[in-house]
Amino acid sequence: MSDGINLHLGRRIRSRRRLLGLSQLSVAEMCGVRFQQIQKYECGLSAPSASRLWQLSRVLEAPVDYFFEGFQLAARG
């Protein structure tokens, strides 16, 4: 499941960043990380911590729950 949520978060981060016309570098600078970390988030290779997600929500001008919208847990059988 963690891979699925990481990919979903990454897609939502990328989508919002692009909607605002921001580069990975500019988001990284505003968050105080290297742009490679933003790349890792967007590719789903790593998940942002709760505090980093809060920071990203501020930088990307979206509520935290925006990043989880549309994510569905796989049905357990």
C-alpha positions in Angstrom: 0.0 0.0 0.0 2.8 2.5 0.8 3.9 2.4 -2.9 0.4 3.3 -4.0 0.1 6.2 -1.6 3.6 7.5 -2.5 2.7 7.4 -6.2 -0.6 9.2 -5.5 1.0 11.9 -3.4 3.7 12.4 -6.0 1.2 12.8 -8.8 -0.8 15.3 -6.8 2.4 17.3 -5.8 3.5 17.4 -9.5 0.0 18.3 -10.7 -0.3 21.2 -8.3 3.2 22.4 -8.9 2.6 22.5 -12.7 -0.8 24.2 -12.2 1.0 27.0 -10.4 3.7 27.2 -13.0 6.5 26.4 -10.5 9.7 24.5 -11.2 10.9 21.7 -9.0 13.8 24.0 -8.1 11.6 26.8 -6.9 9.5 24.5 -4.8 12.6 22.9 -3.4 14.1 26.3 -2.5 10.9 27.4 -0.8 10.9 24.1 1.2 14.6 24.3 2.0 15.4 21.0 0.3 17.3 20.1 -2.9 15.3 19.8 -6.1 16.2 16.1 -6.2 14.1 15.5 -3.1 11.1 17.1 -4.9 11.8 14.7 -7.8 11.8 11.7 -5.5 8.4 12.8 -4.0 6.9 13.3 -7.5 8.2 9.9 -8.7 6.9 8.2 -5.6 10.4 7.0 -4.6 10.0 8.6 -1.2 7.1 10.0 0.8 7.2 13.4 2.4 7.0 13.4 6.2 4.0 15.0 7.8 5.8 18.2 8.4 7.2 18.3 4.9 3.7 17.7 3.5 2.4 20.6 5.6 5.2 22.7 4.2 4.4 21.6 0.6 0.7 22.5 1.2 1.7 26.0 2.1 4.1 26.4 -0.8 1.6 24.9 -3.3 -1.3 26.8 -1.8 -3.5 23.7 -1.2 -4.9 22.1 1.9 -3.1 18.9 3.0 -6.2 16.8 2.2 -5.8 17.9 -1.5 -2.9 15.5 -1.8 -5.0 12.6 -0.7 -8.1 13.4 -2.8 -8.9 10.5 -5.1 -6.8 7.9 -3.3 -8.7 4.7 -2.6 -7.5 1.9 -0.4 -7.5 -1.5 -2.2 -10.4 -3.6 -1.2 -9.4 -6.4 1.2 -10.8 -9.8 0.3 
